[in-house]
Amino acid sequence: MGRVEGKVAFVTGAGRGQGRSHAIRLAQEGADIIAVDICRQIESNPYPLSTPEDLAETERLVKELGQRVVARQADVRDRHELQEAVADGLNEFGRIDVVVANAGILPMAMGDPLPQDFVDAVDVDLVGVMNAVAVALPYLGELSSIIATGSTAGLMPNTVQNPVMGPGGAGYGWAKRIVAQYVEQMALHLAPLMIRVNAIHPTNCNTHLLHNDGLYSLFRPDLENPTREDVEPAFTMFQAMPIPYVEPVDISNLVLFLASDESRYVTGQQIRVDAGSLLKFPDGPPG
């Protein structure tokens, strides 16, 4: 039997990146999946978000593993859309055991930064987490697990205070910081029901959120059009371990542990998968 055999996991942002990786890793260990993603662009976000084809590929990969999947397009900012996706999942599976509130954006728009960048980052990265939990909570039973995606950067004060980040970067950092507090409060209130709540805080991760022109320019402001090869040495300086970034599966392996009964008494935790970045830069990287 797999480590999450018979469980049903509700995963947001499942179209690609970390979300797809989480869905696949859980399916590999026996979980059925309710996969949602927005599958369209948010105007303030400078890099392409997922497409319907991306979500369909996640669906195909889960089915290829022999697990069932309900894949729906839904915006985590819209609780009604999430409720409809959860209802479809319940009609198919009859239960939800795991919530992976993963959907996130970093709207560091190229050109003139706008206050809307802050609004959109908070709406997706914080409100989206709370919406995902809210729509699933009535259906969670004993030994259920809620897992929220935070960010090591969100634990560094200057992520919010650094003007270089702009409104979108500040919104991202602030949202991720509040996610950490939200997780602790929810863990306390859900503990009597034997439902656990934890946050995972990745460092730079090998996804589209990292690999885009806005982030490249932030890490290499000395270059007009920096490439991936240009920024990898700068990315590597961000971690204590000599790596430029972690892979999505590195996060997914922790998601699997927290989703499984192996972590039945682990709750209210802020767990970093950061190759030592917060130890190296507790106040944020210089500049």
C-alpha positions in Angstrom: 0.0 0.0 0.0 1.1 3.6 -0.7 1.7 6.1 2.1 -1.6 7.9 1.3 -3.5 5.0 -0.1 -7.3 5.7 -0.1 -7.0 9.4 0.7 -8.3 12.2 -1.4 -6.2 15.3 -1.8 -7.5 18.7 -2.9 -4.6 20.6 -4.6 -4.8 24.2 -5.8 -2.4 25.5 -8.4 -2.2 22.0 -9.8 -1.8 22.9 -13.4 2.0 22.9 -13.3 5.0 23.7 -11.1 4.8 22.8 -7.5 1.1 22.0 -7.6 1.4 19.5 -10.4 4.4 17.9 -8.6 2.4 17.6 -5.4 -0.6 16.0 -7.2 1.7 13.5 -8.9 3.7 12.6 -5.8 0.5 12.0 -3.8 -1.0 10.0 -6.6 2.2 7.9 -6.8 1.5 6.9 -3.2 -2.2 6.1 -3.7 -4.2 9.3 -3.3 -7.0 10.4 -5.6 -6.8 14.0 -6.6 -9.1 17.1 -6.9 -6.9 19.4 -9.0 -7.8 23.0 -9.6 -6.0 25.9 -11.3 -7.0 29.3 -12.7 -5.9 28.4 -16.3 -5.9 32.0 -17.4 -3.8 35.1 -16.9 -3.9 37.6 -14.1 -3.0 41.0 -15.7 -0.6 42.1 -13.1 1.4 38.9 -13.2 4.3 39.3 -15.8 5.0 35.7 -16.5 2.5 33.3 -18.1 0.2 31.4 -15.7 -1.2 27.9 -16.4 -3.4 27.0 -19.3 -6.2 24.5 -19.7 -3.7 22.3 -21.5 -1.5 22.4 -18.5 -4.3 21.2 -16.2 -5.3 18.5 -18.7 -1.7 17.3 -18.6 -1.8 17.0 -14.8 -5.0 15.1 -15.1 -3.4 12.8 -17.7 -0.4 12.1 -15.5 -2.5 11.3 -12.4 -4.6 8.9 -14.4 -1.5 7.3 -15.9 -0.5 6.4 -12.3 -3.8 4.5 -11.9 -5.5 7.1 -9.7 -8.7 8.9 -10.1 -8.7 12.7 -10.6 -11.3 15.5 -10.9 -9.7 18.5 -12.6 -11.5 21.8 -12.6 -10.6 25.4 -13.6 -11.2 27.6 -10.6 -9.8 30.9 -9.3 -8.7 30.6 -5.7 -9.8 34.2 -5.2 -13.4 33.1 -5.9 -14.7 31.0 -3.0 -17.8 30.1 -5.1 -15.6 28.6 -7.9 -13.7 26.6 -5.3 -16.9 25.3 -3.7 -18.1 24.1 -7.1 -14.8 22.2 -7.7 -14.9 20.7 -4.2 -18.6 19.6 -4.8 -17.6 17.9 -8.0 -14.8 16.1 -6.2 -17.1 15.0 -3.4 -19.6 13.7 -5.9 -16.8 11.5 -7.4 -14.9 10.5 -4.2 -17.2 11.2 -1.3 -14.5 12.6 0.9 -11.5 14.9 1.3 -8.6 14.0 3.5 -5.8 16.4 2.5 -5.8 20.1 1.5 -2.7 21.4 -0.3 -3.3 25.2 -0.6 -0.5 25.8 -3.0 -1.6 28.3 -5.7 0.5 31.4 -5.7 1.8 34.3 -7.9 4.5 36.9 -7.7 3.3 39.9 -9.7 6.4 41.9 -10.1 5.3 43.6 -13.3 7.9 44.9 -15.7 7.6 48.6 -16.1 5.6 50.9 -13.7 4.6 49.0 -10.5 1.0 49.5 -9.5 -0.9 49.1 -6.2 -3.0 46.5 -7.9 0.1 44.3 -7.9 0.0 44.2 -4.1 -3.8 43.5 -4.2 -3.5 40.6 -6.6 -0.5 39.0 -4.7 -2.4 39.1 -1.4 -5.7 37.9 -2.9 -4.0 34.8 -4.5 -1.3 34.1 -2.0 -3.2 34.7 1.3 -6.9 34.9 0.5 -6.6 31.9 -1.9 -5.1 29.8 0.9 -7.9 30.7 3.3 -10.6 30.1 0.6 -9.2 26.6 -0.1 -9.3 25.8 3.6 -12.7 27.2 4.1 -14.4 25.2 1.3 -12.8 21.9 2.3 -13.0 22.2 6.1 -16.6 21.0 6.5 -15.7 17.7 4.9 -12.4 17.0 6.8 -12.4 14.3 9.5 -9.9 12.9 12.0 -6.3 12.7 10.8 -7.0 15.1 7.9 -4.1 17.3 6.9 -4.0 20.9 5.7 -0.8 22.0 4.1 -0.2 25.7 3.0 2.6 26.9 0.8 4.5 29.8 2.3 7.9 31.0 1.4 11.3 31.4 3.0 11.4 34.9 1.5 8.2 35.7 3.4 10.0 35.0 6.6 12.6 37.6 5.8 11.7 41.2 6.9 13.2 43.0 4.0 11.0 41.1 1.5 8.2 43.3 2.6 10.3 46.5 3.3 12.6 46.4 0.3 11.4 49.0 -2.3 13.1 47.0 -5.0 10.5 44.4 -4.7 7.7 46.8 -5.6 4.1 46.4 -4.6 3.8 42.9 -6.0 6.9 41.6 -4.2 5.8 43.3 -1.0 2.3 41.8 -1.3 3.9 38.4 -1.9 6.1 38.7 1.2 3.4 40.0 3.4 0.9 37.4 2.3 3.3 34.6 2.9 4.2 36.0 6.4 0.5 36.1 7.3 0.0 32.5 6.0 2.5 31.4 8.7 0.4 33.1 11.4 -2.8 31.8 9.9 -1.5 28.2 10.0 -0.6 28.4 13.7 -4.0 29.8 14.6 -5.8 27.2 12.5 -3.7 24.4 13.9 -4.7 25.5 17.4 -8.4 25.6 16.7 -8.5 22.4 14.7 -6.3 20.3 17.1 -9.3 19.1 19.2 -10.7 17.6 16.0 -7.4 15.8 15.2 -7.0 17.9 12.1 -3.5 19.2 11.6 -2.3 22.3 9.8 1.3 23.0 8.7 3.1 25.4 6.3 6.0 24.6 4.0 8.4 27.4 3.2 10.5 26.8 0.1 13.5 28.8 -1.0 13.8 29.5 -4.8 12.2 26.7 -6.6 12.6 25.6 -10.2 9.3 26.9 -11.6 7.9 29.7 -13.7 7.6 31.9 -10.6 11.4 32.0 -10.4 12.3 31.7 -14.1 11.0 34.9 -15.6 12.4 38.3 -16.7 11.2 40.2 -13.6 13.1 37.9 -11.1 16.1 37.7 -13.4 16.3 41.5 -13.4 16.0 41.7 -9.7 18.9 39.3 -9.2 21.1 40.8 -11.9 20.2 44.5 -12.1 23.6 45.1 -13.7 22.5 43.4 -16.9 19.9 44.7 -19.4 18.5 41.3 -20.4 19.9 38.6 -18.0 19.5 35.0 -19.0 19.0 31.9 -16.8 22.8 31.3 -17.0 23.5 34.8 -15.9 21.3 34.5 -12.8 22.2 31.0 -11.6 25.4 32.2 -9.7 23.3 34.9 -8.0 20.6 32.3 -7.1 23.2 30.1 -5.7 24.4 32.9 -3.3 20.9 32.9 -1.8 21.3 29.5 -0.2 23.8 28.2 2.4 24.1 25.0 0.3 25.7 25.6 -3.1 22.6 25.1 -5.2 20.7 27.7 -7.3 17.2 26.4 -6.3 15.4 23.3 -5.1 13.2 21.2 -7.4 9.4 20.9 -7.0 9.7 17.3 -6.0 11.8 18.4 -3.0 8.7 20.2 -1.7 6.4 17.4 -2.8 8.2 14.9 -0.7 7.5 17.0 2.4 3.9 17.4 1.3 3.6 13.6 1.1 4.9 13.2 4.7 2.5 15.9 6.0 -0.4 14.3 4.1 0.3 10.8 5.4 -0.5 9.4 8.8 3.3 9.4 9.5 2.8 13.0 10.6 -0.3 12.4 12.6 1.0 14.5 15.6 2.8 17.2 13.5 0.8 20.4 13.5 1.3 24.2 13.6 4.8 23.9 12.1 6.7 26.2 9.8 8.9 23.8 7.9 11.5 25.2 5.6 12.9 23.5 2.5 15.4 26.2 1.9 18.9 24.7 1.7 19.8 27.0 4.6 18.8 30.3 3.1 17.1 31.7 6.2 20.1 30.7 8.3 22.4 32.5 5.9 20.2 35.6 5.5 17.8 35.9 8.4 17.1 39.5 7.5 17.0 38.9 3.8 19.9 39.0 1.2 21.9 42.2 1.0 20.7 44.7 -1.6 
